[in-house]
Amino acid sequence: MTRFPHIFAWLDDVASDLRAVRQDIHAHPELGFEENRTSALVARSLQEWGYEVHSGIGKTGVVGVLRNGSSPRRLGLRADMDALPIIENSGVAYSSRHSGCMHACGHDGHTAMLLGAARYLAATRQFDGTLTLIFQPAEEGQGGAEAMLADGLLERFPCDALFGMHNMPGLPAGHLGFREGPMMASQDLLTVTLEGVGGHGSMPHLTVDPLVAAASVVMALQTVVARNIDAQEAAVVTVGALQAGEAANVIPQQALLRLSLRALNAPVREQMLERVRAIIHTQAQSFGCSASIEHRPAYPVLVNSPEQTEFARQVGVALLGEQAVDGNTRKLMGSEDFAWMLQSCPGSYLFIGNGLSRPMVHNPGYDFNDDILLTGAAYWAALAESWLEPA
């Protein structure tokens, strides 16, 4: 017997509403910082349920605040709202109505789950303290968390702890995964321009070929993880783009490389950046080219606070039982901008299983599993009632 049957009983009565909201958001996806319709839907719902609503935080972000009782305890729960520039081929009846844009990462489900919990908590008010619900824009690489923080998110709405949740295909539906410490990787984005001397393809001796230099750079970069990083540490160097030239008989003037670097701790991150920069410059010089590097540190390592993670895990066990909770879920080399929020406030990020046989996120055939909506909403509600438990 779990400690929270009352939450599931209440949410059962609004299950069809939750599903309808999720599918409506799915059908109307919006890219980062363009989530105007979604933000309006969130703000309208929260206002209807009695929340103090603040819109336009981080451009299209929404914060809902609900106070009950007299406790000074403060809890923050966060969901992301943005979609991806992907053409959907899931085949569902509520497929994207916006060509070239789809909810391929489940942010539609994340928003719906937190709205379900918001509705329950406003109706029942079985908590003592301040509840802050954060609906974040632009998680997909555009810095939505940073934008909200820059707009004074935690100064205006201080929290004792922050929690976020993401669906995970490959994990049994509705199961929860927790991990203390580093859980998701940092990401550094590099744009590299190799400058050579262009010319006719028949006279390469009169040119300095940046394409050949770029090819050598790509191959040399493969040694960074294999030969410079401790084999017991995790790191990834990905060259995602090499762009140079347009004609078969023309040696181009420039070659462009786009890189993504990932690591699970700060020293490895710095070591990798140092080696990558050195390889790019020395390889370019060996071919007679010059190299310029534009570096954008996109995400820090996502680090879960031990105390908050253990608390969150215990709530999961109380809600679902030990068999549905993994307290040592595997680390991922993917990145998540909730990491920025966790640098400013203790908290934890967890996974909820989307099902074993469902497509991975960022896949054109992906769809959020509506069968886990109640579990996710119930988890948020149980966490709120536990963290803000009346004395």
URRA-V403877 format. One record per helix or strand. SS is the DSSP state (H for helix, E for strand). FROM is the first residue (numbers start at 1). LEN is the number of residues. Records with the same first field share a line. If there is no record, write none. Layout:
BEGIN
SS = FROM-LEN ; FROM-LEN
END
This chain:
BEGIN
H = 5-8 ; 15-13 ; 36-13 ; 107-18 ; 144-7 ; 153-4 ; 204-3 ; 210-12 ; 223-6 ; 266-21 ; 306-15 ; 322-3 ; 338-7 ; 370-18
E = 52-6 ; 61-8 ; 74-7 ; 84-1 ; 102-1 ; 129-8 ; 161-9 ; 176-2 ; 181-4 ; 186-10 ; 197-1 ; 199-2 ; 208-1 ; 235-9 ; 250-2 ; 254-10 ; 290-10 ; 302-3 ; 325-2 ; 332-1 ; 347-9
END
